[in-house]
Amino acid sequence: MMIERINEMYEKKDTNRLQTIFWTLLVVALIVWSGSTIDEVGIANKGITFAVSIMQGILHPDPELLFNMTKQSVPYLLIETMAIALLGTLVGAFFSFPLAFLASSKVVPMPVVIITRVLVMAIRTIPGFVYGLMFIRVTGPGPFAGVMTLSVTSIGMLTKLFSETIDDIDKSILEALDAAGCNTFEKIRCGIIPQLWSSLISTVIFRYDMNLRDATILGLVGAGGIGAPLKFAMSSNRWTQVGAILVGLVVLILFVEFFSSYLRKRLANG
């Protein structure tokens, strides 16, 4: 009996070794194939000069741009970026909440789930940068285009995460409510939302953290926020202004990261 167990262990060891070799070769092949798409690696003309100039700008930011309160100052632009991210997150969450229930097989029939998931998948397929270019054509450049872009991109992510959270709930509560004669709306209000409220809020906070970074990038295409002044400052080689904007962004991101992490921990711990 002992000999048979030892033989089985050796056979499993050989099988695991073959699997390890196979997956190692597969990963190496993928790395080589991915690297073949890079024709050459080099530094652009004056690339080192620009890199040094950016570092000098960060070390010597423009104090007038960094500390005054005009509409062209860093504090005002950061507040505008935060407002764009907040509105985009709230609007996206507002539409994601009902869509999440339509995408959950525990709440609605499967045909409705499939249609909703296909719709959400289509929304998530298009990058946010492309949405930004589209909304700028429709609404014109400005913060409203940024809010619309972040709202649509938030719908795709939040609906997916919300629906997955709903699918993981305790089904026995829904069965008890169903036995008590509750309709779908009552089951959602009394059985699902109380279980998921803290998790949903935590997901919305996490999405706001992401939208704050995305709002900066969208500003580069004219969708409001601090991205556009950063692009103009870099284009005109005003490195002290670039440094002031980057310093403001770093401080803002660190603050929001700390605050959002704190809130998510409090929600997770009840």
Secondary structure, DSSP 8 states (H G I E B T S, - for coil): -HHHHHHHHHHHHHHHHHHHHHHHHHHHHHHHHHHTT-------TTHHHHHHHHHHHHHS--HHHHH--STTSHHHHHHHHHHHHHHHHHHHHHHHHHHHHHT-TTTS-HHHHHHHHHHHHHHHHS-HHHHHHHHHHHH-SSHHHHHHHHHHHHHHHHHHHHHHHHHTS-HHHHHHHHHTT--HHHHIIIIIHHHHHHHHHHHHHHHHHHHHHHHHHHGGGTSSSSHHHHHHHHHTT-HHHHHHHHHHHHHHHHHHHHHHHHHHHHHHT-
